[in-house]
Amino acid sequence: MNSRTRFLAACRGEETDRPPAWMMRQAGRYLPEYREVRSGSTFLGMVHDPEKAAEVTMQPIRRYGMDAAVIFCDILVPPGAMGMEVEFVEGRGPLLGPPIRTRDDVERLTDFDATEATGFLGDSIRNVRAELGDERAIIGFCGAPFTVASYMVEGQSSRNFENTKEMMLGDPESFDRLLERVTDNSIGYLKNQVDAGADVLQVFDSWGGTLDAATYRERLLPHVARLVEEAKSNGVPVILYVNGCAHLLEVMADSGAHVLGIDWRVDPKEAIARVGDRVALQGNLDPCTLFGPPDVVRQKARQTLDAFADQKGFIFNLGSGILPKTPLDSVQALWETVLQPSTAPHSA
């Protein structure tokens, strides 16, 4: 198996010679070469520049050799294409305006043609494929409907999502309409990525875990399942990642996704027992483990691999994105451990 066939086989729940591996936010600020490219550019400026986006996508692959390259982009590109002002402010994070709070606000949003409004992303993927060849997989992605909608309603990151939940509870028809519009536009956005060469699609629900399971199933799952089904119609595997998902595993499995990405709070044995016969699993080392010394990182990585040894269709990942100040010695120790043939829990 090469990295690409290994990754795709795991997504299908098939046996592999070793677990394929990548990590969320692997193209990012923990790498000095990323910071060099970023110097003099804004974050969104890099996203919109296919050459720079492809360069930072490839940097971790060149350094560590993960099995998949995740395209450098952001889940808030679609709100910008739908007519919102989106900017990233150092020390504050994303700001979106004006916030979406009423039905009129929802209807003022613009539907976009992904090939025209976000053609730069397709160009970035094609540039990555030109350097990567067929040896490794390319992962495209979008935000889940609730996560994207919450940014649009709050206008920024939030801890408690007061405005989002106020709209969801007080004006459910308008909120559902917002989720519908986000989903509609995400479908074409994902298709454009596959057309450009993405092998796998991941749906990031960063904030879905803030809702209880009954609410997620009733209010969010119909939109998530529709997005997943349309993404699958492009002929590629789909990964659904929900942060804070320990109480949502069965709901996530009902989405139709091929793979569930789980965070570090989820016990692997519990996840396997609850849904592991229905889907492949991805995860779930705590990103803060990488602040430990290399020997500890190696030990914890092996423990994670061992915990999923009985799961056919397992993809190693962190339980969330790698943090910007992560020591490179520990990152090196992680990949030296995880990418070894001896990590294989199954024989191909």
C-alpha positions as CSV (number, residue, x, y, z in Angstrom):
1,M,0.0,0.0,0.0
2,N,1.1,3.6,-0.6
3,S,-0.2,6.4,1.6
4,R,-3.1,7.2,-0.6
5,T,-4.4,3.7,-1.0
6,R,-3.9,3.1,2.7
7,F,-5.9,6.2,3.7
8,L,-8.8,5.4,1.3
9,A,-8.9,1.7,2.5
10,A,-9.1,2.8,6.1
11,C,-12.0,5.2,5.3
12,R,-13.8,2.2,3.8
13,G,-13.3,0.2,6.9
14,E,-10.8,-2.2,5.3
15,E,-7.7,-3.8,6.7
16,T,-4.5,-1.8,6.2
17,D,-0.8,-2.6,6.7
18,R,-0.7,0.1,9.3
19,P,-3.1,2.9,10.4
20,P,-2.9,5.9,8.0
21,A,-2.2,9.2,9.8
22,W,-2.5,12.9,9.5
23,M,-3.3,15.7,11.9
24,M,-5.8,18.6,11.9
25,R,-4.2,22.0,11.3
26,Q,-1.0,20.2,10.2
27,A,-0.3,23.1,7.8
28,G,0.1,25.9,10.3
29,R,1.8,28.1,12.8
30,Y,3.8,25.4,14.7
31,L,6.1,25.2,11.7
32,P,8.8,27.8,11.2
33,E,8.6,27.5,7.4
34,Y,4.9,28.3,7.6
35,R,5.7,31.5,9.6
36,E,8.2,32.5,7.0
37,V,5.6,32.2,4.2
38,R,3.0,34.0,6.4
39,S,5.4,36.9,7.0
40,G,4.0,39.9,5.1
41,S,0.6,38.2,4.3
42,T,-2.7,38.1,6.1
43,F,-4.2,34.7,6.8
44,L,-7.0,35.1,4.3
45,G,-4.5,36.5,1.8
46,M,-2.7,33.2,2.0
47,V,-5.9,31.2,1.6
48,H,-6.8,33.2,-1.5
49,D,-3.3,32.7,-3.0
50,P,-3.1,29.2,-4.6
51,E,0.7,29.2,-4.7
52,K,1.1,30.1,-1.0
53,A,-1.8,27.8,0.1
54,A,-0.2,24.9,-1.8
55,E,3.2,25.6,-0.4
56,V,2.0,25.6,3.3
57,T,-0.1,22.5,2.6
58,M,3.0,20.7,1.4
59,Q,5.3,21.8,4.2
60,P,4.4,19.2,6.8
61,I,4.4,16.5,4.2
62,R,7.9,17.3,3.2
63,R,9.0,17.5,6.8
64,Y,7.2,14.5,8.3
65,G,5.6,12.4,5.5
66,M,2.0,12.1,6.7
67,D,-0.3,9.9,4.6
68,A,-2.6,12.8,3.6
69,A,-2.3,16.5,2.9
70,V,-5.2,18.6,4.2
71,I,-5.6,21.7,1.9
72,F,-4.8,25.0,3.6
73,C,-8.1,26.9,3.9
74,D,-10.7,27.9,6.5
75,I,-14.2,26.9,7.3
76,L,-15.3,30.6,7.1
77,V,-14.5,31.0,3.4
78,P,-18.2,30.1,2.4
79,P,-19.7,32.9,4.6
80,G,-17.5,35.4,2.9
81,A,-18.6,34.0,-0.5
82,M,-22.2,34.4,0.7
83,G,-21.7,38.2,1.2
84,M,-20.5,38.6,4.8
85,E,-17.4,40.5,5.7
86,V,-14.9,38.1,7.2
87,E,-11.6,39.1,8.7
88,F,-9.1,37.4,11.0
89,V,-7.7,39.7,13.8
90,E,-4.6,38.8,15.6
91,G,-5.4,37.9,19.2
92,R,-9.1,37.9,18.6
93,G,-9.7,35.4,15.8
94,P,-12.4,35.6,13.1
95,L,-14.8,38.6,12.9
96,L,-17.9,38.4,10.7
97,G,-20.3,41.1,9.9
98,P,-23.0,42.2,10.0
99,P,-24.2,39.3,12.2
100,I,-27.2,37.2,11.0
101,R,-30.0,37.6,13.5
102,T,-33.3,37.9,11.6
103,R,-35.1,36.2,8.7
104,D,-34.3,39.3,6.5
105,D,-30.6,38.9,7.3
106,V,-30.8,35.2,6.3
107,E,-32.5,36.0,3.0
108,R,-30.0,38.8,2.1
109,L,-27.2,36.2,1.9
110,T,-26.0,35.3,-1.5
111,D,-25.8,31.8,-3.0
112,F,-22.4,31.4,-4.8
113,D,-21.0,29.4,-7.6
114,A,-17.9,27.7,-6.1
115,T,-15.9,27.6,-9.3
116,E,-16.2,31.4,-9.6
117,A,-16.3,32.7,-6.0
118,T,-13.9,30.2,-4.5
119,G,-11.9,29.1,-7.6
120,F,-8.7,29.8,-5.7
121,L,-9.3,26.8,-3.6
122,G,-9.6,24.5,-6.6
123,D,-6.4,26.0,-7.9
124,S,-4.7,25.3,-4.6
125,I,-5.7,21.7,-4.7
126,R,-4.5,21.3,-8.3
127,N,-1.1,22.8,-7.3
128,V,-0.8,20.4,-4.4
129,R,-1.7,17.4,-6.6
130,A,1.0,18.5,-9.1
131,E,3.7,18.2,-6.5
132,L,2.1,15.3,-4.5
133,G,1.3,13.0,-7.4
134,D,-0.7,10.0,-6.5
135,E,1.4,8.9,-3.6
136,R,-0.7,10.6,-0.9
137,A,-4.3,11.6,-0.4
138,I,-5.6,15.1,-0.4
139,I,-8.3,16.1,2.1
140,G,-10.8,18.8,1.3
141,F,-13.2,20.2,3.9
142,C,-15.9,22.5,5.0
143,G,-17.5,23.5,8.3
144,A,-20.7,21.8,9.4
145,P,-23.9,23.8,9.1
146,F,-24.3,24.6,12.8
147,T,-20.6,25.6,13.3
148,V,-20.7,27.9,10.3
149,A,-24.1,29.3,11.2
150,S,-23.0,30.0,14.8
151,Y,-20.1,32.1,13.5
152,M,-22.5,33.9,11.2
153,V,-25.0,34.6,14.0
154,E,-22.4,35.5,16.8
155,G,-20.2,37.4,14.5
156,Q,-17.1,35.9,16.2
157,S,-16.1,32.9,18.3
158,S,-18.2,32.3,21.3
159,R,-18.2,30.2,24.5
160,N,-21.9,30.0,25.2
161,F,-23.5,30.8,21.8
162,E,-26.2,32.9,23.4
163,N,-27.3,34.6,20.1
164,T,-27.2,31.3,18.2
165,K,-29.3,29.5,20.7
166,E,-31.7,32.4,21.1
167,M,-32.3,32.3,17.3
168,M,-32.5,28.5,17.3
169,L,-35.1,28.5,20.1
170,G,-36.9,31.7,19.5
171,D,-37.0,31.8,15.7
172,P,-36.6,28.2,14.7
173,E,-37.9,28.7,11.1
174,S,-35.3,31.4,10.4
175,F,-32.5,29.4,12.0
176,D,-33.4,26.3,10.0
177,R,-33.5,28.4,6.9
178,L,-29.9,29.6,7.7
179,L,-28.8,26.0,8.2
180,E,-30.4,25.1,4.9
181,R,-28.6,27.9,3.0
182,V,-25.3,27.1,4.5
183,T,-25.8,23.5,3.5
184,D,-26.9,24.3,0.0
185,N,-23.7,26.4,-0.6
186,S,-21.4,23.9,1.1
187,I,-22.6,21.2,-1.3
188,G,-21.2,22.9,-4.4
189,Y,-18.2,24.1,-2.4
190,L,-17.2,20.5,-1.6
191,K,-17.9,19.3,-5.1
192,N,-15.5,21.9,-6.5
193,Q,-12.8,20.5,-4.2
194,V,-13.4,17.0,-5.4
195,D,-13.4,18.1,-9.0
196,A,-10.0,19.7,-8.4
197,G,-8.5,16.5,-7.0
198,A,-9.5,16.0,-3.3
199,D,-9.7,12.3,-2.4
200,V,-11.5,12.7,0.9
201,L,-13.8,15.3,2.4
202,Q,-14.0,16.2,6.1
203,V,-16.9,18.1,7.7
204,F,-15.8,20.0,10.8
205,D,-18.4,20.5,13.5
206,S,-16.3,22.4,15.9
207,W,-19.2,23.6,18.0
208,G,-21.8,20.8,17.6
209,G,-20.7,19.3,20.9
210,T,-22.2,22.2,22.7
211,L,-25.7,20.8,22.1
212,D,-27.3,17.8,23.7
213,A,-27.8,14.6,21.7
214,A,-31.6,15.0,21.4
215,T,-31.3,18.6,20.1
216,Y,-28.5,17.7,17.7
217,R,-30.5,14.8,16.3
218,E,-33.7,16.9,15.8
219,R,-32.3,20.2,14.7
220,L,-28.9,19.5,13.1
221,L,-28.7,16.0,11.9
222,P,-31.1,16.5,8.9
223,H,-28.8,19.2,7.6
224,V,-25.6,17.3,8.4
225,A,-27.0,14.1,6.8
226,R,-27.9,15.9,3.6
227,L,-24.5,17.5,3.4
228,V,-22.8,14.1,3.9
229,E,-25.0,12.4,1.4
230,E,-24.3,15.0,-1.3
231,A,-20.6,14.9,-0.5
232,K,-20.6,11.1,-0.8
233,S,-22.3,11.5,-4.2
234,N,-19.0,12.8,-5.5
235,G,-17.5,9.3,-5.1
236,V,-15.2,10.1,-2.1
237,P,-15.2,9.1,1.5
238,V,-16.6,11.6,4.0
239,I,-15.3,12.1,7.6
240,L,-17.5,13.9,10.2
241,Y,-15.5,15.4,13.1
242,V,-17.4,16.8,16.1
243,N,-15.5,18.4,18.9
244,G,-16.9,17.4,22.3
245,C,-18.7,14.4,20.8
246,A,-18.7,11.8,23.6
247,H,-22.5,12.1,24.0
248,L,-23.1,12.2,20.2
249,L,-21.5,9.1,18.8
250,E,-24.7,7.3,17.8
251,V,-26.1,10.5,16.3
252,M,-22.9,11.0,14.3
253,A,-23.0,7.5,13.0
254,D,-26.5,8.1,11.7
255,S,-25.2,10.9,9.6
256,G,-24.1,8.5,6.9
257,A,-20.4,9.5,7.1
258,H,-17.8,6.8,6.4
259,V,-15.6,7.9,9.2
260,L,-16.2,9.6,12.6
261,G,-13.4,11.9,13.9
262,I,-13.5,11.8,17.7
263,D,-11.8,14.2,20.2
264,W,-9.5,13.2,23.0
265,R,-12.2,13.1,25.6
266,V,-13.8,10.0,24.0
267,D,-12.6,6.6,25.3
268,P,-11.5,4.5,22.3
269,K,-13.0,1.3,23.7
270,E,-16.3,3.0,24.3
271,A,-16.3,4.5,20.8
272,I,-15.6,1.1,19.3
273,A,-18.3,-0.6,21.4
274,R,-20.9,2.0,20.5
275,V,-20.3,2.6,16.8
276,G,-17.2,0.9,15.7
277,D,-19.0,-1.8,13.7
278,R,-20.8,0.9,11.7
279,V,-18.1,3.3,10.8
280,A,-14.4,3.8,10.6
281,L,-12.9,5.9,13.4
282,Q,-10.3,8.7,13.4
283,G,-8.5,10.2,16.4
284,N,-7.7,10.9,19.1
285,L,-4.5,11.9,20.9
286,D,-4.8,15.0,23.1
287,P,-3.0,17.8,21.3
288,C,-1.5,19.0,24.6
289,T,0.3,15.6,24.8
290,L,2.7,17.1,22.3
291,F,3.9,19.6,24.9
292,G,5.4,16.7,26.8
293,P,9.0,15.3,26.2
294,P,9.5,13.1,23.1
295,D,9.7,9.9,25.1
296,V,6.3,10.6,26.6
297,V,4.9,11.5,23.2
298,R,6.1,8.2,21.8
299,Q,4.5,6.3,24.7
300,K,1.1,8.1,24.4
301,A,1.1,7.7,20.7
302,R,1.6,3.9,21.0
303,Q,-1.1,3.8,23.6
304,T,-3.5,5.5,21.2
305,L,-2.6,3.0,18.4
306,D,-3.0,0.1,20.8
307,A,-6.4,1.3,22.0
308,F,-7.7,1.2,18.4
309,A,-6.0,-2.1,17.5
310,D,-9.3,-3.9,17.2
311,Q,-11.0,-1.3,15.0
312,K,-10.9,-2.1,11.3
313,G,-10.8,1.2,9.5
314,F,-8.8,3.4,11.9
315,I,-7.0,6.7,11.0
316,F,-4.6,8.2,13.5
317,N,-5.1,11.8,14.3
318,L,-5.1,14.3,17.1
319,G,-8.3,14.8,18.9
320,S,-8.3,18.4,17.8
321,G,-6.0,20.7,15.9
322,I,-2.2,21.0,16.7
323,L,-1.5,24.0,18.8
324,P,0.8,26.9,17.5
325,K,3.5,26.6,20.1
326,T,3.9,22.8,20.0
327,P,7.6,21.8,20.2
328,L,9.0,20.4,17.0
329,D,11.0,17.7,18.8
330,S,7.8,16.2,20.1
331,V,6.1,16.5,16.7
332,Q,9.0,14.6,15.2
333,A,8.8,11.9,17.9
334,L,5.1,11.5,17.1
335,W,5.6,10.9,13.4
336,E,8.6,8.7,13.9
337,T,6.4,6.5,16.1
338,V,3.1,6.6,14.2
339,L,4.4,6.1,10.7
340,Q,6.5,3.0,11.4
341,P,5.3,-0.3,9.8
342,S,5.4,-1.8,13.3
343,T,2.4,0.3,14.3
344,A,0.1,-1.9,12.2
345,P,-2.7,-3.5,14.2
346,H,-4.0,-5.3,11.2
347,S,-2.3,-7.1,8.3
348,A,-3.2,-6.2,4.8
